[in-house]
Amino acid sequence: MAETPVPHHMTAEEFRRHGRAAVDWIADYWGRVESLPVRSQVQPGWVREQLPPAPPYVGEPFDAVLADLDTIVVPGLTHWQHPGFFAYFPTSTSGPAVLAELLASGLGVQGMLWQTSPACTELEQHVLDWLAAMLALPEKFTFAGTGGGVIQDTASSAILVALVAALHRISDGQVAREGIERGRYAVYTSTQTNSALEKGVRISGLGASSIRFIETRSDLSMDPDALRAVMKKDVAQGIVPVMVMATVGTTSTGAVDPVESIGRICRESEVWLHVDAAYAGVAAMCPEFRWIHQGVAAYADSYSTNPHKWMLTAFDCDACYVADRESLVGALSVLPEFLRNPATDSGAVVDYRDWQVPLGRRFRALKLWAVIRCYGVEGLRTHLRHSVALAQRFAAWVGADERFELMAPHPLSLVCFRLRGADEINRRLLEALNASGRVYLSHTVIHGAFTLRLAIGGTATRLEHVAAAWDQISRLAAVCG
């Protein structure tokens, strides 16, 4: 019998050498990222043009991969870790998070069941209980209560699983068994909400027509009176309200919905309340910002926030909490024979495969654990307060310049502003800023007006970077206006 060729794998010594080189490359990248243009300057298709049409037949050395990072990958990047990145919301990473990602990849475990790696499951349970306490969330969201936390990839997945759990509860399991009756259910949220809810209702089978977009008040938060009126109208027509999604820190403006008032309406009708705090939720780690969670303890059935946005934890990491884990597990649990095991059958363990859409899952808890341990509550609060202080300084500069106007409240780290005048001059200003390579901002539309957004929270962003951004905005405004 012919001997089967043995594949060549990187040896321990080779891995050690290349690993050091990779860590050095990352450290050097962080050191030089400020010198790079924030937004990628390449044209569509440029990156693919640099790549060979076919994969190598014979393996190449890892050194070649590192070399191509500089010549092919970096030019095609928009640098989210650049201190001048102020677009969208930050995805701030940090040394502890990156090193923990490396450890998780090296361990290579698959945490679908408690049995497949007990540490993967129990560390996640514990660190999410830690985070709940850090954010002053209620006990019902911990494993000491009736619920618990799970790390999803993003807030979009948290919204989806909350919706599925809400459907399971309102239908007493009928949806899981028989599917969704067309036109029977409705979901409610603000006109300012994250687009992920619409995607979630499509995936769930409810369809986009089931969403009711509720008008907002002058501060761009959901109007509870409008919500009550729309829900009342639906009920009169035989439509069942299944879930309301309140937002703590909307993507567009950072608006905070009145969770307490919304929650009372939900409680009256036994409607599931999901609180999406993807961006702003971690701010509640600071006692002075805990007002953003008013009503969460009393009324929320589920809640999520993204440590990968503003809490120095490398993407992807969403902390998703439910008050009633039985509704979530009941909606998502499917147990084929090949997954059965004594630990699961005992009911004494958590199998996180029942808390998410996919079966498999990575060891994401390791990076959240590392960040909390290495920064501590005090260090994380310092980072959050630093970002808020910078945003308030920037807002003060804008407010003092009569050429500009502030377009929305800015209690945290997002400032929405524009040049007084036509939308076109603001579009020109935004494009001039982003084309400069020194800063990167994004935009929204507020009360019908094209508006610039400056979101602070990056790991490396300091006062000098915000001051430089304002200086450039001020100078370009004279040209664009």
VEXDREN-2710 file (C-alpha; in Angstrom, 1 decimal):
% VEXDREN-2710
k/r/px/py/pz
1/MET/0.0/0.0/0.0
2/ALA/1.4/3.4/-1.0
3/GLU/2.1/5.7/1.9
4/THR/-0.2/8.7/2.1
5/PRO/1.7/12.0/2.0
6/VAL/1.8/13.9/5.3
7/PRO/0.8/17.5/5.1
8/HIS/3.3/20.1/6.3
9/HIS/2.1/22.2/9.2
10/MET/3.8/25.1/10.8
11/THR/6.1/23.8/13.5
12/ALA/6.1/25.1/17.0
13/GLU/9.3/27.0/16.4
14/GLU/8.1/28.4/13.1
15/PHE/4.9/29.5/14.8
16/ARG/6.9/31.2/17.6
17/ARG/9.0/33.1/15.0
18/HIS/6.2/34.1/12.8
19/GLY/3.9/34.9/15.8
20/ARG/6.5/37.3/17.1
21/ALA/6.7/38.9/13.6
22/ALA/2.9/39.2/13.4
23/VAL/2.7/40.8/16.9
24/ASP/5.5/43.2/15.9
25/TRP/3.6/44.0/12.7
26/ILE/0.5/44.9/14.7
27/ALA/2.4/47.0/17.2
28/ASP/4.2/48.8/14.3
29/TYR/0.8/49.4/12.6
30/TRP/-0.7/50.9/15.7
31/GLY/2.4/53.1/15.9
32/ARG/2.1/54.4/12.4
33/VAL/-1.6/54.3/11.7
34/GLU/-1.9/58.0/12.5
35/SER/0.3/58.8/9.5
36/LEU/-2.0/56.9/7.1
37/PRO/-5.1/58.3/5.4
38/VAL/-8.1/57.4/7.5
39/ARG/-10.4/56.5/4.6
40/SER/-9.0/54.2/2.0
41/GLN/-7.9/56.1/-1.1
42/VAL/-8.1/53.1/-3.6
43/GLN/-10.7/52.8/-6.3
44/PRO/-13.2/50.0/-6.6
45/GLY/-11.5/46.8/-7.8
46/TRP/-8.0/48.0/-7.0
47/VAL/-7.3/45.4/-4.3
48/ARG/-8.4/42.5/-6.5
49/GLU/-6.2/43.8/-9.3
50/GLN/-3.2/43.3/-7.0
51/LEU/-4.0/39.6/-6.3
52/PRO/-3.0/36.7/-8.6
53/PRO/-5.9/35.2/-10.6
54/ALA/-5.3/31.7/-9.1
55/PRO/-4.2/30.5/-5.7
56/PRO/-0.6/29.2/-5.2
57/TYR/-0.2/25.5/-6.0
58/VAL/2.8/25.2/-3.7
59/GLY/2.5/26.8/-0.3
60/GLU/4.3/30.1/0.3
61/PRO/6.2/31.2/3.5
62/PHE/4.3/33.2/6.0
63/ASP/6.8/36.0/5.5
64/ALA/5.2/36.6/2.1
65/VAL/1.8/37.0/3.7
66/LEU/3.1/39.7/6.1
67/ALA/4.8/41.5/3.2
68/ASP/1.6/41.6/1.2
69/LEU/-0.2/43.2/4.2
70/ASP/1.8/46.3/3.6
71/THR/1.5/46.4/-0.2
72/ILE/-2.0/45.1/-0.8
73/VAL/-4.1/45.1/2.4
74/VAL/-3.2/48.3/4.2
75/PRO/-3.8/50.6/1.2
76/GLY/-7.2/49.1/0.9
77/LEU/-8.2/49.7/4.5
78/THR/-10.2/52.4/6.1
79/HIS/-8.4/52.6/9.4
80/TRP/-10.9/52.2/12.2
81/GLN/-8.1/52.4/14.8
82/HIS/-6.9/55.8/13.5
83/PRO/-7.3/58.5/16.1
84/GLY/-9.0/60.7/13.4
85/PHE/-11.7/58.1/12.8
86/PHE/-14.9/59.8/13.9
87/ALA/-17.4/58.0/11.5
88/TYR/-20.3/55.7/12.4
89/PHE/-19.5/54.5/15.9
90/PRO/-15.9/53.3/16.8
91/THR/-14.9/49.7/17.1
92/SER/-12.2/50.4/19.6
93/THR/-9.8/47.5/20.1
94/SER/-7.0/47.2/22.6
95/GLY/-3.9/45.1/23.4
96/PRO/-5.6/42.8/25.9
97/ALA/-8.4/42.1/23.5
98/VAL/-6.1/41.4/20.5
99/LEU/-3.9/39.0/22.6
100/ALA/-7.0/37.2/23.9
101/GLU/-8.3/36.8/20.4
102/LEU/-4.9/35.1/19.6
103/LEU/-5.3/32.8/22.5
104/ALA/-8.9/31.9/21.6
105/SER/-7.7/31.1/18.0
106/GLY/-4.9/29.1/19.3
107/LEU/-7.1/27.1/21.6
108/GLY/-9.5/26.6/18.7
109/VAL/-12.5/25.3/20.8
110/GLN/-16.1/25.1/19.6
111/GLY/-18.4/26.0/22.5
112/MET/-21.8/24.9/21.2
113/LEU/-22.4/22.7/24.2
114/TRP/-21.1/22.9/27.8
115/GLN/-19.6/19.5/27.2
116/THR/-17.6/20.6/24.2
117/SER/-15.6/23.0/26.5
118/PRO/-16.9/23.8/30.0
119/ALA/-14.6/26.7/30.4
120/CYS/-15.9/28.3/27.2
121/THR/-19.4/28.3/28.6
122/GLU/-18.8/29.0/32.3
123/LEU/-16.4/31.8/31.7
124/GLU/-18.9/33.5/29.4
125/GLN/-21.7/33.1/32.0
126/HIS/-19.4/34.6/34.7
127/VAL/-18.0/37.5/32.7
128/LEU/-21.5/38.5/31.5
129/ASP/-22.7/38.5/35.1
130/TRP/-19.7/40.7/35.9
131/LEU/-20.7/43.1/33.1
132/ALA/-24.3/43.2/34.2
133/ALA/-23.1/44.3/37.7
134/MET/-20.8/46.9/36.1
135/LEU/-23.7/48.4/34.2
136/ALA/-26.1/48.2/37.2
137/LEU/-28.4/45.9/35.3
138/PRO/-31.0/44.0/37.4
139/GLU/-30.4/40.5/38.8
140/LYS/-33.1/39.1/36.4
141/PHE/-30.5/39.4/33.6
142/THR/-28.0/37.2/35.4
143/PHE/-27.7/33.5/36.0
144/ALA/-28.6/34.1/39.6
145/GLY/-32.0/35.1/38.4
146/THR/-34.4/33.8/35.8
147/GLY/-32.4/35.0/32.8
148/GLY/-28.8/35.3/31.8
149/GLY/-26.4/36.7/29.3
150/VAL/-24.9/35.4/26.0
151/ILE/-22.3/36.9/23.7
152/GLN/-23.8/37.4/20.2
153/ASP/-21.7/38.6/17.3
154/THR/-23.6/41.9/17.0
155/ALA/-26.6/43.7/18.2
156/SER/-28.4/42.6/15.0
157/SER/-28.3/39.0/16.2
158/ALA/-29.4/40.1/19.7
159/ILE/-32.5/41.8/18.1
160/LEU/-33.3/38.7/16.0
161/VAL/-33.1/36.2/19.0
162/ALA/-35.1/38.6/21.1
163/LEU/-37.8/38.8/18.4
164/VAL/-37.9/35.0/18.1
165/ALA/-38.2/34.6/21.9
166/ALA/-41.0/37.2/21.9
167/LEU/-42.9/35.3/19.2
168/HIS/-42.4/32.1/21.1
169/ARG/-43.8/33.6/24.3
170/ILE/-46.8/35.4/22.7
171/SER/-47.8/32.3/20.7
172/ASP/-47.2/29.8/23.5
173/GLY/-44.8/28.0/21.1
174/GLN/-47.2/27.8/18.2
175/VAL/-44.9/29.9/15.9
176/ALA/-42.0/27.4/16.4
177/ARG/-44.4/24.5/15.6
178/GLU/-46.5/25.8/12.8
179/GLY/-44.9/29.1/11.5
180/ILE/-46.3/32.6/11.4
181/GLU/-49.8/33.5/10.3
182/ARG/-49.6/36.3/7.8
183/GLY/-50.6/39.7/9.1
184/ARG/-51.2/38.5/12.7
185/TYR/-48.3/40.2/14.5
186/ALA/-46.8/43.7/14.7
187/VAL/-43.5/45.0/16.0
188/TYR/-42.9/48.6/17.1
189/THR/-39.9/50.9/17.1
190/SER/-38.8/54.5/16.6
191/THR/-38.3/56.1/13.2
192/GLN/-34.7/56.6/14.3
193/THR/-34.1/52.9/15.0
194/ASN/-31.3/50.6/13.8
195/SER/-32.0/49.0/10.4
196/ALA/-31.2/45.6/12.0
197/LEU/-34.8/45.3/13.2
198/GLU/-36.2/45.4/9.7
199/LYS/-33.7/42.7/8.7
200/GLY/-34.7/40.7/11.7
201/VAL/-38.4/40.7/10.9
202/ARG/-37.6/39.7/7.4
203/ILE/-35.5/36.7/8.6
204/SER/-38.1/35.7/11.2
205/GLY/-40.8/35.5/8.5
206/LEU/-42.9/38.4/9.9
207/GLY/-42.1/40.6/6.9
208/ALA/-41.3/44.2/6.8
209/SER/-45.0/45.2/6.7
210/SER/-45.2/44.1/10.4
211/ILE/-43.1/47.0/11.6
212/ARG/-44.7/50.1/12.9
213/PHE/-42.3/53.0/12.9
214/ILE/-43.3/55.3/15.8
215/GLU/-42.8/59.1/15.5
216/THR/-40.4/60.9/17.8
217/ARG/-40.4/63.8/20.1
218/SER/-38.4/67.0/19.6
219/ASP/-35.3/65.3/21.1
220/LEU/-35.7/62.5/18.5
221/SER/-36.7/59.9/21.1
222/MET/-39.7/57.7/20.6
223/ASP/-43.0/59.3/21.5
224/PRO/-44.8/57.0/24.0
225/ASP/-48.2/58.5/23.3
226/ALA/-47.8/57.8/19.6
227/LEU/-46.8/54.2/20.5
228/ARG/-49.9/53.7/22.6
229/ALA/-52.1/55.0/19.8
230/VAL/-50.6/52.8/17.1
231/MET/-50.8/49.7/19.4
232/LYS/-54.4/50.4/20.3
233/LYS/-55.3/50.7/16.6
234/ASP/-53.6/47.4/15.8
235/VAL/-55.4/45.6/18.7
236/ALA/-58.7/46.9/17.5
237/GLN/-58.0/45.4/14.1
238/GLY/-57.1/42.0/15.6
239/ILE/-53.4/42.4/15.2
240/VAL/-51.2/41.1/18.1
241/PRO/-48.4/43.4/19.3
242/VAL/-45.4/41.1/19.8
243/MET/-42.4/43.3/20.6
244/VAL/-41.4/46.9/21.1
245/MET/-37.8/47.9/20.6
246/ALA/-36.6/50.9/22.5
247/THR/-33.2/52.3/21.7
248/VAL/-30.6/53.7/24.1
249/GLY/-28.3/55.7/21.8
250/THR/-29.7/55.7/18.3
251/THR/-27.3/55.2/15.4
252/SER/-28.3/58.5/13.8
253/THR/-28.1/60.9/16.7
254/GLY/-27.5/59.0/19.9
255/ALA/-31.1/59.7/21.1
256/VAL/-32.3/57.8/24.2
257/ASP/-35.9/56.5/24.1
258/PRO/-37.9/56.9/27.3
259/VAL/-37.7/53.2/28.4
260/GLU/-39.7/53.6/31.5
261/SER/-42.8/55.1/29.7
262/ILE/-42.5/52.7/26.9
263/GLY/-42.1/49.8/29.4
264/ARG/-45.3/50.7/31.2
265/ILE/-47.2/50.5/27.9
266/CYS/-45.6/47.1/27.2
267/ARG/-46.5/45.8/30.6
268/GLU/-50.2/46.8/30.2
269/SER/-50.4/44.7/27.0
270/GLU/-47.9/41.9/27.9
271/VAL/-45.7/42.9/25.0
272/TRP/-42.0/42.0/25.0
273/LEU/-39.7/45.0/25.4
274/HIS/-36.2/44.8/23.9
275/VAL/-33.8/47.5/24.7
276/ASP/-31.1/48.0/22.1
277/ALA/-28.2/49.9/23.7
278/ALA/-25.6/48.8/21.2
279/TYR/-23.6/52.1/21.3
280/ALA/-24.5/53.8/24.5
281/GLY/-25.2/51.0/27.0
282/VAL/-21.6/50.7/28.3
283/ALA/-21.7/54.3/29.4
284/ALA/-23.8/53.2/32.3
285/MET/-20.6/51.8/33.8
286/CYS/-20.2/55.4/35.0
287/PRO/-22.7/56.2/37.8
288/GLU/-23.3/59.7/36.3
289/PHE/-24.6/58.2/33.0
290/ARG/-26.9/55.5/34.5
291/TRP/-29.9/57.7/33.7
292/ILE/-29.8/56.1/30.3
293/HIS/-31.0/52.8/31.8
294/GLN/-34.0/54.3/33.6
295/GLY/-36.8/51.8/33.2
296/VAL/-34.6/48.9/32.1
297/ALA/-34.7/47.1/35.4
298/ALA/-38.5/47.3/35.8
299/TYR/-39.6/46.6/32.3
300/ALA/-37.1/45.2/29.8
301/ASP/-37.4/41.6/28.8
302/SER/-34.1/41.7/26.9
303/TYR/-31.2/44.1/26.5
304/SER/-28.0/44.3/24.5
305/THR/-25.0/46.4/24.3
306/ASN/-21.7/46.2/22.2
307/PRO/-18.4/46.1/24.1
308/HIS/-16.8/46.1/20.7
309/LYS/-18.0/49.6/20.1
310/TRP/-16.9/51.7/23.1
311/MET/-15.4/49.3/25.6
312/LEU/-12.1/48.4/24.0
313/THR/-13.1/44.9/23.1
314/ALA/-12.2/43.7/19.6
315/PHE/-15.0/43.2/17.1
316/ASP/-17.2/41.1/17.4
317/CYS/-18.7/41.0/20.8
318/ASP/-22.3/41.9/21.7
319/ALA/-23.5/41.3/25.3
320/CYS/-27.1/40.1/25.0
321/TYR/-29.3/39.6/28.1
322/VAL/-32.7/38.0/28.6
323/ALA/-34.9/38.1/31.7
324/ASP/-36.6/34.8/30.9
325/ARG/-34.1/32.3/29.5
326/GLU/-36.9/29.7/29.1
327/SER/-38.5/31.7/26.3
328/LEU/-35.3/32.0/24.4
329/VAL/-34.2/28.4/24.8
330/GLY/-37.7/27.2/24.0
331/ALA/-37.7/29.2/20.8
332/LEU/-34.2/28.1/19.6
333/SER/-33.5/24.6/21.0
334/VAL/-33.2/21.7/18.6
335/LEU/-31.6/18.6/20.0
336/PRO/-30.6/15.9/17.5
337/GLU/-29.3/12.6/18.9
338/PHE/-25.7/13.3/18.0
339/LEU/-25.7/16.3/20.4
340/ARG/-27.2/14.4/23.4
341/ASN/-25.0/14.0/26.4
342/PRO/-25.4/13.4/30.2
343/ALA/-24.6/17.0/31.1
344/THR/-27.3/18.4/28.8
345/ASP/-29.8/15.8/29.9
346/SER/-29.2/16.7/33.5
347/GLY/-30.4/20.2/33.0
348/ALA/-27.6/21.5/35.2
349/VAL/-25.7/23.3/32.5
350/VAL/-26.1/26.0/29.9
351/ASP/-25.7/25.0/26.2
352/TYR/-25.2/28.2/24.4
353/ARG/-26.2/26.7/21.1
354/ASP/-29.8/27.2/22.3
355/TRP/-29.2/30.9/22.8
356/GLN/-28.2/31.9/19.3
357/VAL/-28.9/31.3/15.6
358/PRO/-25.8/29.3/14.6
359/LEU/-24.9/26.0/16.2
360/GLY/-21.2/26.6/16.5
361/ARG/-19.6/29.4/18.5
362/ARG/-16.2/30.9/19.2
363/PHE/-14.6/31.6/22.6
364/ARG/-15.5/35.3/22.5
365/ALA/-15.7/35.6/26.3
366/LEU/-11.9/35.3/26.5
367/LYS/-11.4/38.8/25.1
368/LEU/-14.1/40.4/27.2
369/TRP/-12.6/38.7/30.3
370/ALA/-9.1/40.0/29.4
371/VAL/-10.3/43.6/28.8
372/ILE/-12.2/43.7/32.1
373/ARG/-9.3/42.2/34.0
374/CYS/-6.6/44.3/32.4
375/TYR/-8.4/47.7/32.5
376/GLY/-10.5/47.1/35.6
377/VAL/-13.8/49.0/36.2
378/GLU/-11.8/52.2/37.0
379/GLY/-9.8/52.1/33.7
380/LEU/-12.9/51.5/31.6
381/ARG/-14.7/54.3/33.3
382/THR/-11.7/56.6/32.6
383/HIS/-11.9/55.7/28.9
384/LEU/-15.6/56.4/28.7
385/ARG/-15.4/59.7/30.6
386/HIS/-12.5/60.8/28.4
387/SER/-14.5/60.2/25.3
388/VAL/-17.5/62.1/26.7
389/ALA/-15.3/65.0/27.8
390/LEU/-13.8/65.3/24.3
391/ALA/-17.2/65.3/22.7
392/GLN/-18.4/68.1/25.0
393/ARG/-15.4/70.1/24.2
394/PHE/-16.0/69.7/20.4
395/ALA/-19.7/70.6/20.9
396/ALA/-18.7/73.8/22.7
397/TRP/-16.5/74.8/19.8
398/VAL/-19.3/74.2/17.3
399/GLY/-21.8/76.1/19.5
400/ALA/-19.5/79.1/19.8
401/ASP/-19.1/79.4/16.0
402/GLU/-22.1/81.2/14.5
403/ARG/-21.5/79.5/11.1
404/PHE/-22.6/76.1/12.6
405/GLU/-25.5/74.7/14.4
406/LEU/-25.9/71.7/16.7
407/MET/-28.6/69.4/15.5
408/ALA/-29.3/67.1/18.4
409/PRO/-28.7/66.7/22.1
410/HIS/-25.2/65.3/22.8
411/PRO/-25.0/64.0/26.3
412/LEU/-22.4/61.3/25.5
413/SER/-19.8/61.0/22.8
414/LEU/-21.7/61.7/19.6
415/VAL/-22.1/65.2/18.2
416/CYS/-24.4/66.0/15.2
417/PHE/-23.8/69.4/13.6
418/ARG/-23.9/71.2/10.3
419/LEU/-23.1/74.4/8.5
420/ARG/-26.0/76.8/8.5
421/GLY/-27.4/76.9/5.0
422/ALA/-28.1/74.4/2.1
423/ASP/-27.5/70.7/2.3
424/GLU/-25.1/70.9/-0.7
425/ILE/-22.5/72.9/1.2
426/ASN/-22.6/70.3/4.0
427/ARG/-22.1/67.5/1.5
428/ARG/-19.1/69.4/0.1
429/LEU/-17.7/69.9/3.5
430/LEU/-18.1/66.2/4.4
431/GLU/-16.4/65.0/1.2
432/ALA/-13.6/67.6/1.6
433/LEU/-12.9/66.4/5.1
434/ASN/-12.9/62.7/4.2
435/ALA/-10.9/63.2/1.1
436/SER/-8.2/64.9/3.1
437/GLY/-7.2/61.6/4.8
438/ARG/-6.7/63.3/8.1
439/VAL/-10.2/62.6/9.5
440/TYR/-13.2/60.5/8.7
441/LEU/-16.8/61.5/9.5
442/SER/-20.2/60.1/8.5
443/HIS/-23.6/61.8/8.0
444/THR/-27.3/61.5/8.8
445/VAL/-30.4/63.5/8.1
446/ILE/-32.1/65.3/11.0
447/HIS/-35.4/67.1/10.6
448/GLY/-34.9/66.9/6.9
449/ALA/-31.4/68.5/6.9
450/PHE/-28.1/66.8/5.9
451/THR/-26.0/66.6/9.1
452/LEU/-22.5/65.7/9.9
453/ARG/-21.8/63.2/12.7
454/LEU/-18.6/63.2/14.8
455/ALA/-18.4/60.1/17.0
456/ILE/-15.6/59.8/19.6
457/GLY/-14.5/56.7/21.4
458/GLY/-11.4/55.3/19.6
459/THR/-8.6/53.9/21.7
460/ALA/-6.0/56.3/20.5
461/THR/-8.1/59.5/20.2
462/ARG/-6.9/62.4/22.3
463/LEU/-7.7/66.1/22.7
464/GLU/-5.1/67.0/20.1
465/HIS/-6.9/64.8/17.5
466/VAL/-10.3/66.3/18.2
467/ALA/-8.8/69.8/18.1
468/ALA/-7.1/69.1/14.8
469/ALA/-10.4/67.8/13.4
470/TRP/-12.2/71.0/14.5
471/ASP/-9.4/73.1/13.0
472/GLN/-9.8/71.4/9.7
473/ILE/-13.6/71.6/9.8
474/SER/-13.4/75.3/10.5
475/ARG/-10.9/76.0/7.7
476/LEU/-12.8/73.9/5.1
477/ALA/-16.1/75.5/6.1
478/ALA/-14.7/78.8/4.8
479/VAL/-14.1/77.1/1.4
480/CYS/-17.2/75.0/1.1
481/GLY/-19.6/77.6/2.4
END
